[in-house]
Amino acid sequence: MHANIFSFAYMLSNTVGLIMLIAAIFAPLLARFLMVLIFVGAGIFNAYMAIRSPELFMVYGAMTVSPVYEQFIYGAFRNNITAIVVSISVCQLATGIFIASKGALLRLGLSAATIFLVAIAPLGAGSAFPSTLVLAVAAIILLFKEKRLSAHPVWHDFNYHHPKISIHEKGTSRH
């Protein structure tokens, strides 16, 4: 079975990826909230599906663009689907929780999100490629903004360099 790039799920995933990228640039708190929802939701969904219908994950073997991933899926993964996917789900849950945190845990969560999203990109349409890379860029933007302790450092710097003229200065300006 091959993925249909015109399916609703595929189009929705890529639309969400673009919205996340825009949010990371202009509304980082919203982007963090949505990133938390994505990772926590994916962790819960994947764990549930791995326990209930693990054979459904085998479809990724036909969708991957990577011979290494295909070999892994049809090899070691086939006999250990539930254990592997539940382990990944726990990491997705932890990533989401860390992204909701502050400081070092937030940075760890955003770094883990970036690594995970890049790592699943070779699943091709199975990971709704290129949305995974777009989401990885959004996570990197959020990581960069978190380190600078400002949602919009460019706007802050722009406004900072425009002193106001006081009416008490009688026509003189200060620079």
N, C-alpha and C positions, 0 to 999 in steps of 0.2 A: 504494500500500500504506500503510495506516495502522497505527500501533503499537497493540498490545493492552496496556492498562494492567494487565491481570490475568495477563500472561505471567510466567513464572518469572524471566526476566532483569530485567524491570521491577520486580517485587516485591523481588528480591534487591538490586538497586541502591538502592532506597529503604530497605531494611532496613540495608544497609551504611552508608548516609548517617546514619541515626539512631544506629547503633552508634558511628560516628566522632564524632558530636556529643557523645554521652555520654562517650566516651573522652577527647575534648578537654577536657572539664570535669574529669573525675575521674582520668584516667590519660594525661596529655599525652605522655609518652614513647611509650606504646603508640600513641596517635593519630598521632604523627609517623612512627613506623615504618610504620603502615598507609597513611598518606598517601604516603610514599615508594613503597611497593609499588603503590599505585593509579596514580601518575603514571609510574613506570618501566614497569610492566606495560602501561599504556595506550599509552605511547610505542612500545614494542616491537610490540605487537599492531597498532596503527594503521599503523605503517611496513610491517609484513609484509603486511597486507591491502591497503594502497595500491599495493604493488608487484605483489602476486599477483592481486587482484581489485578494481581501482579502481572499477569500475562499481557495486559494492555500496554505495558512499557516496552514490550518487544518491538512495537511499531517503529521505534526510533532507529532501529537497525537499518530499515529501508530508507529512512529520511536523511541519515547522516551523509555529509560530504567527505568524511574522513575515513579512510580505510582502517586506521588504528581504532577509531571509535566503533566502527562496524564490527571489527574482529572482537573487541571487548564485549560488545552487546551480545553477539551470537556465541560468545565463549563463556567467560567467567560470570558475566552478568546474568545470563539465562538461568543458571542454577542457584543464584543468590539474590534474586530481584528484591524480595521483601526486605532482607537485611540491608542491602545496599541503599535502596530508596528511602527506607526509614532513617538510616544514618544520615543521608543527604538532607532529609526533612528536618532532623534535629538541628543540623547546621543552618538550614534556612530559618528556622524559628529563632535560633540564637542570633543570627545576623539581624533579623528584624528587631529583636529586643535590644540589641546593641545600638542599632541606628536610632532607636527611641531614647537612648541614654545620652550622657554628656561626656565630654573629655576623651580620655583614652579609649573607653568602650565605644563611643561614637566613631572615632577614627578607625578602630578595629572593625566595626560593623561595615562602614563604608568601604574599607579596603577589602574585606571578605566579599562584599557584594560585587565589587569590581572584578575580583579574581573569578568568582563563580560565574558571573555573566559572560566574561570572555571565554571561560572554559566550556560553557555549553553552546557557544556560537557554532562550533563545527557540527552540531546536530542539525544545522541547516533549517529547513522549514519546520522541523520538529521543535525547535526552540524559537520559532517565529523570527528567524534571522531576517533583517538586521536589527530588530528591536532590542536584542540582547546587548549589542554593541552600543546602541543609542542610550540604553539604560546605564551601561557601564560608564559612558561619558558623563551622564547626569550624576552618577555617584562620585566620579572624580571631581566634578565641579562643586558638589556639596562638600567634599573633603577639603578642597582648596578654600572654600568660603569659611568652613569651620575653623581652619587654622588661622585665618586672618581676623577672626572674632567680629566680623562685620558682614552683613548680608549683601551690602552694596558698597564696597570700599571706594569704587570710582566715583560714585555720587557723593559720598561723604567728602572726599578730597576736593571735588569740584566746588562744593558749597563752602568749604572751609576757607578758600582763598579769595573770597569776595567780602572784604570788610564793609560794614555799613558806615555811612557818613553821618556823623552826629550833627544835630542842628546847633549845637553849642560851638562847633568849630568855625562858624561864620565863613563859609566858602572855601575852606582849605580841606584838602583830603589827605588821609593817612594811608600810606602803603606799607 
